């Protein structure tokens, strides 16, 4: 009972970047898998109408009977959309193309930017009442700054930004940071930057080092030490409906995501220690 009483609510992390092809969904799938593999209870909410995270976790369209669309339009609570995946400790709220119509359906709805936040808060309350455990809710956002992404940011405690190691990615990062600040100012004052993870890093390419250096110079320790390398096994895994950790545990991509999950847990423990010091 004591453990249930002191258990913290799940931390909600939006994985966001309005630029496509930066490894956002790949990071959502494999970070969720890595966290689950090291003992965390994880929910992955697929908020991209393309449904790539759902496919990458082996949940085909025919099995997506209730989805994140149902959560947004208010037809189902979040817990009723969750389905088990092949990874123990990782559950999925899948997506399907209906989600692309949610923005139009919610155009005139009151407090439309708070739909997901309200659903997440009800889910947290249900967890607290039941004593069930969930450590992280990861939200895979669409590659655009639309109402779906705004809902995700409004519902989240923090934002994890995958950043491809190429020049144009830096321009997109500036736009995303402005959006985060707007959401923080107007919709979610508690929204923070979880961190920036460098993806598709190629040590043979001088540009990768240059971009990494520029980002670290500007954002300092908010950039994770772990870098996700270009790795063909990471690219192959989704076609088999598997996270790369199940497809090839020993490849460099799998090991990088395990390292990232551990770095995030260390970050969380450090923040918890700082809060205890402040309260002391």
Phi, psi and omega in degrees: 000321181298322180296317179298320183294327185260357183295133181280156175292152180298141175279135183256120182238120173275129176258106195223142168192122184290348177275131179281160175074024182257001181092023182294305180293322176301319178292318179300312181297309189278331172292317177300318179295316181295318177298318179296322183293334180257023167102003179272146174268121190233139168245129175251121180256114181274107183250019178254121181304337178292337176067026184293326178295323178295315178297317182293343176258013172080022178253102183288160182307323183295340181261003181267073187285323172232142190222180177297337174300316180297327177293314184293319182276000172084016182273334181220143170290157184304317185296334180281350178262354186283137177232148177290152174245179178288352180261118174303143179077001179237117178245157188231134164260103191285174179235160170210174185300340178304332182299333181294338178271354184297324182298317178292319181295329183263005187307319183250012181284141177294140178050045185296334180284350184256006185302311182289322179301316179297320179295319180294320179296321176295323178295317178299318179296319178296321177297316181297320181292323184272342184080006179289157185252135169212127184264322184221140166245115178258133180246117176274110185273156175289160180278058177196161180259067182252192183297328178297313180294319178298319176300318180297315181293324179291330181274349192262157171277330184202170181238129172256125186248109170284132184231116178291141183279071174215162190300311186294340178298329181295323178295317178296326180296320179299318179295318179296320180296325176294320179296316177302318180294321177296317178295318179298322183284329190245336189233327187211090185293343183267000183293128179237171175266111178295316178160173178244129178246126181279125184244163178054038180284130180235106184295343179278350184254119181299330181296324178301315179295322181294314179296315179301317179296318180296316181294318180292325179295321184278320187254354174058228186283003174280355174263126182294145177294326179291131176243136181269116186280160167295131186205122185296331180292326176296320180290327183283327190305316183300329181292344176259005180066033183226147165295155183296335179294332175272330182286317179201091185299328188271356181289162184297327179295315178300313181296326178293318180291327174296318178296321179295316178301317179294323179294321178294319178296320176296320178300316180296318179296321178297319179293323177296321178296318179298320180295321179296322178296320180295326181280340184291000000 
